[in-house]
Amino acid sequence: MKILYFTSDFSSENIEFAKKYGLTMRNSVAVETAQNLEPCDFVFGDETPENYRQTFLMFTLPENTAQTVAIETYQALQAELETAQARIAELEAQLAEKSKLKKQAN
């Protein structure tokens, strides 16, 4: 899950806040206003540009520990899925190469 956090506050405290909730920080004043929006699942922050607010759902912070654990679990599962998908792509490439070599041998 990718959550873009639009802010102009890049203090160490705010960076830690973003890490805690799995937010990807973006400088709100440096964002393009064109149609080239960065893909994401949610946006967050009082400084979120209007074009992002109109296109993506706003993320709200978890109100309790269970929600925080659910977000962390989701993020961990998402990372595992991406790793598995990369491994599948590697195995498919190996299989395709073996098939190609087998056809050449015949």
N, C-alpha and C positions, 0 to 999 in steps of 0.2 A: 504494500500500500504506500503510495507516494502522496505526502501532504506538504504542499508548499506554504511556507510561513513567510509572509511579506512583512518586513520590518525595516527600520533604519537604525535599530539598536543592536549593535554587534558586540555588546559588552560580554565579558566572560560569563556573567550570571545568565544573560539571555541565551548565550550559546549552550550552556548547561541545560537550561529550560527546554530548548529545542531538542537536544539529545534525549532528554528524559521522555519526551513524548513522540520521538521518531519523526520530528519535523525537519524538512529540508528548507533551510533559510535562503531567502532571496531579498535583495535590496529593493525595497519598494519604489525608490526614486530612479532606479536604473532599469526598470522593466520596460520592454517595448510596449507601445500602445497599439501596435499593428495586430493583424489577425494571427500572427505566428505565436500562439500561446503554447507554453510548455505543457506537455501532457502530464496530468496528475489525477489522483482520485478525489482529493479534497483541497481546499485552500483555507488558510487561517490567518488571522491578524486584522487589527483595525485599519491597517494601511494597505489592505488588499485592493489592487486596482479594480475599477468597475468592470472591465471586460472579463476579468477572472471571476468576479462575483456573479456575473450573468451567465457564465459558462459552466462553472463547477459548483458543487455543493460546499457549503461552509462546514468546516470541522469544528466540533465543540469538544472541549477538554473533558476527559472522564470525570465523573463526579465521585467515584468511589474506587476502591482498590480492585474490585472485581472487573470493572471496565478497563482499568490499566493493565491488569493481567491478560484480559482478552486481547487487547491491542498488541501487547508484547508477544503473545502466543501466535496471533495472526502474522505478525512480522517475521517471527521465527519460521513458521510454516511456509511463508512466501519465499524466504531465503532458501529453504530446503527444496522447494519446488523449482526455483531457478537453477539450483545446483543439479538437480535430477534432470531437468530439461537440457542443460549443457552436456551432461553425461550421455543422454540419449542421442543427442546430435553427434557426439564423438563416435558412439557405437554404430550409428547409421552410416557415418562416413567410412568407418572401417569395413563394414559389411559391403558397402558399395564398391570399395576398392578390391575386396576379395572376390566379389562377383565379376568385376572387370578383369582381374587377373585370370580367373577360371575360364572366362570366355576367350581370352587371348590364348590360353593353353590348348583349347580345343580347336 
